[in-house]
Amino acid sequence: MSRPVVGTGLASCCAVLSVFGACILGTLGFFFEANVEVLMGNKESPRDGHAVALNCWFASLVYIAFVVFCTCQVGVNRRYARGSVRL
């Protein structure tokens, strides 16, 4: 049986913040892919909206990995009894 790396509170907070981060970065990636002028500033800055969108989507995937890890940590914390001695 695996032991928890972080506590339940920290894992829950990390999971919630990571969900928001993944949503925000995914949305920004979509808008950069569509070359929305408000985000692009003008037609020359940034020069390649597609490259910026790919970076946003990759960062969003990293946040999704954190969501999976933190959710697993919450589950491990629920199964792991603190203070129990295993002989």
Helices and strands as residue ranges (DSSP letters): H 8-33, H 37-40, H 49-79
